Amino acid sequence: MRLGTLLLLPVLALGLAACSGGSTSPSSGAVDRLLVATTVSPITSIAAAVAGDLADIEGIVPEGTNSHTFQPEPGAAVLLSRADIVLINGLKLEDPTLDLAKSNLKDGAQIIELGTLSLPEEDWIFDFSFPKEEGKPNPHLWTDPTYAVIYAQEIRDVFSAADPKNADAYAKNADAFIVQANALADALRKDQSTVPNGNLKLVTYHDAYAYFAKNFGWTVVGAIQPKNFSDPTPQEVAKLIEQVKAQGVQVIFGSEVFPSKVLEEIGAEAGVRYEASLRDDDLPGAPGEAEHSWLGLMRYNFATMISGLGGTTTNLDAVNVTPAVPDSATYPQ
């Protein structure tokens, strides 16, 4: 995919982290019940879908937090020292958490970098927000259902190897999640076909859709997020307005996690709509509710994008996002 030419300012991809241990049988050393530490809420949700009630899943990064600049609280070291498995996205997204996990990891525990396992280095995307010279690829694989399925498969395999007595249950749970993720992808493809020709163009505040765009045939024109997460300067605003006009962009998609009055002004000056409600990593609803899941998050974001660009969301609206197994993960607030 060749990305657009909108003036962009690099996004600083920094850290993530967490906070609490599996028990072992004194006679065999085998884990009786897995304790899994996770980072961002989409990964926590996918892990919970695979685990069901057979493992304890504890997230680290509070929802609605800027995961790129989040620094682990001291209590995260306690969780990381007790965890049997630490699940992070990888792709250089969570270096502070990774360092903390490595320095506190108990004997026999594992750190699994899901994104790094899923994506060969030759397929890494470097772009305006993640320039190649800085060495950090765009890490946002989980916004693409294709990679969410791969994450679930990887988590299933890791859980099954660490807890073989429950391997069949992990496989069943993963299969159920994969069916729902594939149903979401199918609905997305049907609904995006209702968007007027030439409108599948994304200008977002946060650069989170590069892999999704590549696999689903969208064009990422740009992401308008300064490296230090401040608003653009007046000179940059003027350039952005002209570029939005030149690219024929229909909507600028802002983020409820990163509110920006300037983006609304850019939309008004460029004559395009500003939609400020993409949720990034912030799951809809409250823990325990059906929408509070990776499925609920991505259905909301996809429907928001498609309807904003002039399409209909009949198929997405019909997707069942109720988890096949109850979500018992701990989501920090």
Backbone hydrogen bonds, N-H to C=O, Kabsch-Sander energy under -0.5 kcal/mol:
donor,donor_aa,acceptor,acceptor_aa,energy
3,L,1,M,-0.7
4,G,220,V,-2.3
6,L,221,V,-1.3
11,V,129,S,-2.1
12,L,227,K,-0.7
13,A,11,V,-0.8
14,L,12,L,-0.9
14,L,68,H,-1.0
15,G,68,H,-0.5
19,C,59,G,-0.6
22,G,82,R,-1.0
23,S,33,R,-0.8
25,S,30,A,-2.6
29,G,25,S,-3.0
32,D,23,S,-2.8
33,R,23,S,-0.9
34,L,54,L,-0.6
36,V,34,L,-0.5
36,V,56,D,-3.3
37,A,85,I,-2.5
38,T,58,E,-2.4
39,T,87,L,-0.6
43,I,40,V,-0.6
44,T,40,V,-2.0
45,S,41,S,-2.8
46,I,42,P,-2.2
47,A,43,I,-2.6
48,A,44,T,-2.3
49,A,45,S,-2.1
50,V,46,I,-1.7
51,A,47,A,-2.5
52,G,48,A,-2.5
54,L,51,A,-2.0
56,D,34,L,-3.0
57,I,55,A,-0.6
58,E,36,V,-2.8
58,E,56,D,-0.5
59,G,330,T,-3.1
60,I,39,T,-1.0
61,V,39,T,-1.2
63,E,332,P,-1.5
65,T,62,P,-1.3
67,S,65,T,-1.2
69,T,66,N,-1.1
70,F,15,G,-0.7
70,F,66,N,-1.0
76,A,73,E,-2.0
77,A,74,P,-1.4
78,V,74,P,-0.5
78,V,75,G,-0.7
79,L,75,G,-1.4
80,L,76,A,-2.8
81,S,77,A,-1.7
82,R,78,V,-1.0
82,R,79,L,-1.0
83,A,79,L,-1.8
84,D,35,L,-2.5
85,I,35,L,-1.6
86,V,110,Q,-2.8
87,L,37,A,-3.3
87,L,85,I,-0.5
88,I,86,V,-0.6
88,I,112,I,-2.6
93,L,90,G,-1.4
95,D,14,L,-0.5
98,L,94,E,-2.9
99,D,95,D,-2.7
100,L,96,P,-2.1
101,A,97,T,-2.9
102,K,98,L,-2.5
103,S,99,D,-1.8
104,N,100,L,-0.8
104,N,101,A,-0.8
105,L,101,A,-1.3
109,A,106,K,-1.9
110,Q,84,D,-1.9
112,I,86,V,-3.3
112,I,110,Q,-0.5
113,E,111,I,-0.5
114,L,88,I,-2.4
114,L,112,I,-1.0
115,G,89,N,-2.3
116,T,89,N,-0.8
117,L,113,E,-2.1
118,S,114,L,-1.9
119,L,115,G,-1.8
123,D,120,P,-2.3
124,W,121,E,-1.5
126,F,124,W,-0.6
127,D,130,F,-1.2
134,E,131,P,-1.5
135,G,132,K,-1.5
136,K,131,P,-0.6
138,N,125,I,-3.0
141,L,139,P,-2.1
144,D,141,L,-2.1
147,Y,144,D,-1.0
148,A,144,D,-1.8
149,V,145,P,-2.1
150,I,146,T,-1.2
151,Y,147,Y,-2.9
152,A,148,A,-2.2
153,Q,149,V,-2.0
154,E,150,I,-2.6
155,I,151,Y,-2.8
156,R,152,A,-2.5
157,D,153,Q,-2.1
158,V,154,E,-2.3
159,F,155,I,-2.9
160,S,156,R,-2.5
161,A,157,D,-2.0
162,A,158,V,-1.9
163,D,159,F,-2.2
166,N,163,D,-1.9
167,A,164,P,-1.6
170,Y,166,N,-2.4
171,A,167,A,-2.3
172,K,168,D,-2.3
173,N,169,A,-2.6
174,A,170,Y,-2.6
175,D,171,A,-2.5
176,A,172,K,-2.0
177,F,173,N,-2.2
178,I,174,A,-2.7
179,V,175,D,-2.2
180,Q,176,A,-1.7
181,A,177,F,-2.7
182,N,178,I,-2.7
183,A,179,V,-1.9
184,L,180,Q,-2.2
185,A,181,A,-2.2
186,D,182,N,-2.5
187,A,183,A,-2.4
188,L,184,L,-2.4
189,R,185,A,-2.2
190,K,186,D,-1.9
191,D,187,A,-2.6
192,Q,188,L,-2.8
193,S,189,R,-0.9
194,T,191,D,-1.7
195,V,192,Q,-1.2
199,N,196,P,-2.1
201,K,199,N,-2.9
202,L,219,T,-3.0
203,V,201,K,-0.5
203,V,251,V,-0.5
204,T,222,G,-2.0
205,Y,253,F,-1.7
208,A,206,H,-2.0
213,A,209,Y,-2.6
214,K,210,A,-1.8
215,N,211,Y,-2.0
216,F,212,F,-2.2
217,G,213,A,-1.0
218,W,213,A,-1.6
219,T,200,L,-2.5
220,V,218,W,-0.5
221,V,202,L,-2.0
221,V,219,T,-0.9
222,G,202,L,-1.6
224,I,204,T,-2.4
225,Q,223,A,-0.9
229,F,226,P,-2.0
237,V,233,T,-2.7
238,A,234,P,-2.1
239,K,235,Q,-1.8
240,L,236,E,-2.5
241,I,237,V,-2.4
242,E,238,A,-1.7
243,Q,239,K,-2.2
244,V,240,L,-2.7
245,K,241,I,-2.0
246,A,242,E,-2.3
247,Q,243,Q,-2.0
248,G,244,V,-0.5
248,G,245,K,-1.0
249,V,244,V,-1.8
252,I,273,R,-2.7
253,F,203,V,-3.1
253,F,251,V,-0.6
254,G,252,I,-0.8
254,G,275,E,-3.5
255,S,258,F,-0.6
256,E,278,L,-2.5
257,V,278,L,-0.5
264,E,260,S,-1.0
265,E,261,K,-1.8
266,I,262,V,-2.5
267,G,263,L,-2.5
268,A,264,E,-2.1
269,E,265,E,-2.5
270,A,266,I,-2.4
271,G,267,G,-0.9
272,V,267,G,-2.7
273,R,250,Q,-1.4
275,E,252,I,-2.7
275,E,273,R,-0.6
276,A,274,Y,-0.6
278,L,254,G,-1.3
282,D,279,R,-3.0
283,L,281,D,-0.9
289,E,286,A,-2.6
292,H,289,E,-1.2
293,S,291,E,-2.2
297,L,293,S,-2.7
298,M,294,W,-2.7
299,R,295,L,-2.3
300,Y,296,G,-2.0
301,N,297,L,-2.4
302,F,298,M,-2.8
303,A,299,R,-2.5
304,T,300,Y,-2.4
305,M,301,N,-2.3
306,I,302,F,-2.8
307,S,303,A,-2.5
308,G,304,T,-1.8
309,L,305,M,-1.5
310,G,307,S,-1.3
311,G,306,I,-2.8
317,D,313,T,-2.8
318,A,314,T,-0.9
319,V,316,L,-1.3
321,V,319,V,-0.7
328,S,326,P,-0.8
330,T,57,I,-2.8
331,Y,329,A,-0.6
